[in-house]
Amino acid sequence: MDAFEVVSREEEKMTATERRNDDEDDAAVAAEEEEEEEEEEKESKAVAVLPVSPEVDHLKVKLLEKEKEAEILVVENAILKTNAEAEAKKMAGTARAKEAELMAKLESTEEELKENRAKADRLAEQLEAAEGAKAALEAEMRRLRAQTEQWRKAAEAGAAALDAEGRCGSMDKRLESWRVGWGSPLMEGDMDDDDDGGAGGAACGGMMNGGGVWTVVDIWRKKKKKKGQQQ
């Protein structure tokens, strides 16, 4: 027996075995399909055997109504959801607009506050400058009063000295060169107080030079006149 014949026989054996296996598989599949068909047939028969009653029909009607109600609820829910989303968007837009308006008002208020603060600072500076000027003016007024008082005392002393020495009216021209005046009219009241009842102030009104300055000669004349009236 050659090798070819051995191989051929082996192939025939394998082919026969495979065929048997295939046949067995086909038989098993056919049996399963037959069992499934039998079960389906039994189920269909069982359903067909169920008696038809008014209760079953009523349940079917109720079930259909529930299904319709469920569908309506789904539609209404979708509508409500859509409306809610639209309302939420609208409210969000309104809220953003209000927020922007409030922010604009806040910025405007802050700007006005800054301007008011700047004005207050400027007014405070002006007030401080005015107070400084007032203080300087008051100091100058005190200095002028003190200086005026010194000039008045010096003039009175000079007039007293002239009166004591019995100077005559011919010395008036020479004494004109000794005029010691003060440019402030603050002493006008003091000079008036030296006269009785203020009458002398009116009489001596012409004793002030053109610049409103009292002189030693003026005071001497005044005292001389007053002394003559007393005699």
C-alpha positions as CSV (number, residue, x, y, z in Angstrom):
1,M,0.0,0.0,0.0
2,D,1.5,3.3,-1.0
3,A,1.3,6.6,0.8
4,F,-1.4,8.0,-1.4
5,E,-3.8,5.3,-0.6
6,V,-3.2,5.8,3.2
7,V,-3.8,9.6,2.9
8,S,-7.0,9.0,0.9
9,R,-8.4,6.6,3.5
10,E,-7.6,9.0,6.3
11,E,-9.4,11.8,4.5
12,E,-12.4,9.6,4.0
13,K,-12.5,8.8,7.7
14,M,-12.3,12.5,8.7
15,T,-15.0,13.4,6.2
16,A,-17.3,10.7,7.5
17,T,-16.7,11.9,11.1
18,E,-17.4,15.5,10.2
19,R,-20.5,14.5,8.4
20,R,-21.8,12.7,11.5
21,N,-21.0,15.7,13.6
22,D,-22.8,18.0,11.2
23,D,-25.8,15.7,11.2
24,E,-25.9,15.7,15.0
25,D,-25.7,19.4,15.2
26,D,-28.5,19.8,12.6
27,A,-30.6,17.4,14.6
28,A,-30.0,19.3,17.8
29,V,-30.9,22.6,16.2
30,A,-34.0,21.1,14.7
31,A,-35.0,19.7,18.0
32,E,-34.6,23.1,19.7
33,E,-36.6,24.8,17.0
34,E,-39.3,22.3,17.4
35,E,-39.4,22.8,21.1
36,E,-39.6,26.5,20.7
37,E,-42.5,26.2,18.2
38,E,-44.3,23.9,20.6
39,E,-43.9,26.4,23.4
40,E,-45.2,29.3,21.2
41,E,-48.1,27.2,20.2
42,K,-48.9,26.4,23.8
43,E,-48.7,30.1,24.7
44,S,-51.0,31.1,21.8
45,K,-53.5,28.5,22.8
46,A,-53.4,29.6,26.4
47,V,-54.1,33.2,25.3
48,A,-56.9,32.1,23.1
49,V,-58.3,30.1,26.0
50,L,-58.5,33.2,28.2
51,P,-62.2,34.2,28.6
52,V,-63.3,37.6,27.4
53,S,-65.1,39.5,30.2
54,P,-66.4,43.1,30.7
55,E,-63.8,43.6,33.5
56,V,-61.0,43.0,31.0
57,D,-62.5,45.4,28.6
58,H,-62.9,48.0,31.3
59,L,-59.3,47.5,32.3
60,K,-58.2,47.9,28.7
61,V,-60.2,51.2,28.5
62,K,-58.6,52.4,31.7
63,L,-55.2,51.5,30.4
64,L,-55.8,53.5,27.2
65,E,-57.0,56.4,29.2
66,K,-53.9,56.3,31.4
67,E,-51.7,56.2,28.4
68,K,-53.5,59.2,26.9
69,E,-53.2,61.1,30.2
70,A,-49.5,60.2,30.3
71,E,-49.1,61.6,26.8
72,I,-51.0,64.8,27.7
73,L,-48.8,65.2,30.8
74,V,-45.7,64.8,28.8
75,V,-46.8,67.4,26.3
76,E,-47.9,69.8,29.1
77,N,-44.6,69.2,30.9
78,A,-42.7,70.0,27.7
79,I,-44.8,73.2,27.3
80,L,-44.2,74.2,30.9
81,K,-40.5,73.6,30.5
82,T,-40.3,75.7,27.4
83,N,-42.3,78.5,29.1
84,A,-40.1,78.3,32.2
85,E,-36.9,78.5,30.1
86,A,-38.3,81.5,28.2
87,E,-39.4,83.2,31.5
88,A,-36.0,82.5,33.1
89,K,-34.2,84.0,30.1
90,K,-36.5,87.1,30.3
91,M,-35.9,87.5,34.0
92,A,-32.1,87.0,33.5
93,G,-32.1,89.8,30.8
94,T,-34.1,92.1,33.1
95,A,-31.8,91.4,36.0
96,R,-28.7,92.1,33.8
97,A,-30.3,95.4,32.7
98,K,-31.1,96.4,36.3
99,E,-27.6,95.5,37.3
100,A,-26.1,97.6,34.5
101,E,-28.4,100.5,35.5
102,L,-27.4,100.2,39.2
103,M,-23.7,100.1,38.2
104,A,-24.1,103.2,36.1
105,K,-25.8,105.0,39.0
106,L,-23.1,103.8,41.4
107,E,-20.4,105.1,39.1
108,S,-22.2,108.4,38.8
109,T,-22.6,108.7,42.5
110,E,-19.0,107.9,43.1
111,E,-18.0,110.6,40.6
112,E,-20.2,113.1,42.3
113,L,-18.8,112.1,45.6
114,K,-15.3,112.7,44.3
115,E,-16.3,116.1,42.9
116,N,-17.9,117.1,46.2
117,R,-14.8,116.0,48.1
118,A,-12.6,118.0,45.8
119,K,-14.9,121.1,46.3
120,A,-14.8,120.5,50.1
121,D,-11.0,120.4,49.9
122,R,-10.8,123.6,47.9
123,L,-13.2,125.3,50.3
124,A,-11.2,124.2,53.2
125,E,-8.1,125.5,51.6
126,Q,-9.8,128.9,50.9
127,L,-11.1,129.0,54.4
128,E,-7.7,128.3,55.8
129,A,-6.2,131.0,53.6
130,A,-9.0,133.4,54.7
131,E,-8.3,132.6,58.3
132,G,-4.6,133.2,57.8
133,A,-5.3,136.5,56.1
134,K,-7.7,137.5,58.9
135,A,-5.1,136.6,61.5
136,A,-2.5,138.6,59.6
137,L,-4.9,141.6,59.3
138,E,-5.7,141.4,63.0
139,A,-2.0,141.4,63.8
140,E,-1.4,144.4,61.6
141,M,-4.3,146.2,63.2
142,R,-2.9,145.5,66.6
143,R,0.5,146.8,65.5
144,L,-1.0,149.9,64.0
145,R,-3.0,150.6,67.2
146,A,0.1,150.2,69.3
147,Q,2.1,152.4,66.9
148,T,-0.7,155.0,66.9
149,E,-0.8,155.0,70.7
150,Q,2.9,155.6,70.8
151,W,2.6,158.5,68.3
152,R,-0.3,160.0,70.3
153,K,1.6,159.9,73.5
154,A,4.6,161.4,71.8
155,A,2.4,164.2,70.3
156,E,0.8,164.9,73.6
157,A,4.2,165.0,75.3
158,G,5.5,167.5,72.7
159,A,2.4,169.6,73.1
160,A,2.8,169.7,76.8
161,A,6.4,170.7,76.5
162,L,5.4,173.5,74.1
163,D,2.7,174.7,76.5
164,A,5.1,174.6,79.4
165,E,7.6,176.8,77.7
166,G,4.9,179.3,76.7
167,R,5.5,179.1,73.0
168,C,3.7,181.7,71.0
169,G,1.7,181.5,67.8
170,S,4.7,182.7,65.9
171,M,6.3,179.3,66.4
172,D,3.6,177.5,64.6
173,K,5.3,177.8,61.2
174,R,8.5,176.4,62.6
175,L,6.6,173.6,64.4
176,E,5.0,172.6,61.1
177,S,8.2,170.9,60.3
178,W,7.9,168.7,63.4
179,R,4.6,167.1,62.3
180,V,4.5,163.6,63.7
181,G,1.4,161.9,62.3
182,W,-0.1,158.5,62.0
183,G,-2.1,157.4,59.0
184,S,-4.8,155.6,60.8
185,P,-8.0,157.4,61.6
186,L,-8.5,155.1,64.6
187,M,-7.3,157.9,66.9
188,E,-9.9,160.3,65.7
189,G,-12.3,159.0,68.4
190,D,-9.5,159.4,71.0
191,M,-9.0,163.0,70.1
192,D,-12.7,163.7,70.3
193,D,-12.8,162.1,73.7
194,D,-10.4,164.7,75.0
195,D,-12.9,167.5,74.3
196,D,-15.8,168.2,76.6
197,G,-19.0,166.7,75.3
198,G,-17.4,166.2,71.9
199,A,-17.8,169.8,71.0
200,G,-14.1,170.2,70.8
201,G,-13.9,167.4,68.3
202,A,-16.1,169.4,65.9
203,A,-14.1,172.5,66.5
204,C,-10.8,170.8,66.0
205,G,-12.0,169.0,62.9
206,G,-10.0,171.4,60.9
207,M,-6.9,170.6,62.8
208,M,-6.3,167.5,60.8
209,N,-4.1,167.8,57.7
210,G,-5.3,166.7,54.3
211,G,-4.2,163.1,54.9
212,G,-6.1,162.8,58.2
213,V,-2.9,163.1,60.3
214,W,-2.7,164.9,63.6
215,T,0.4,166.9,64.4
216,V,2.2,168.1,67.4
217,V,1.1,171.7,66.5
218,D,-2.5,170.6,66.2
219,I,-2.5,169.1,69.6
220,W,-0.7,172.1,71.1
221,R,-3.3,174.5,69.6
222,K,-6.1,172.4,70.9
223,K,-4.8,172.3,74.4
224,K,-4.0,176.0,74.3
225,K,-7.6,176.8,73.1
226,K,-9.0,174.5,75.8
227,K,-6.9,176.3,78.4
228,G,-8.1,179.7,77.3
229,Q,-11.7,178.6,77.4
230,Q,-11.3,177.4,81.0
231,Q,-9.8,180.8,82.0
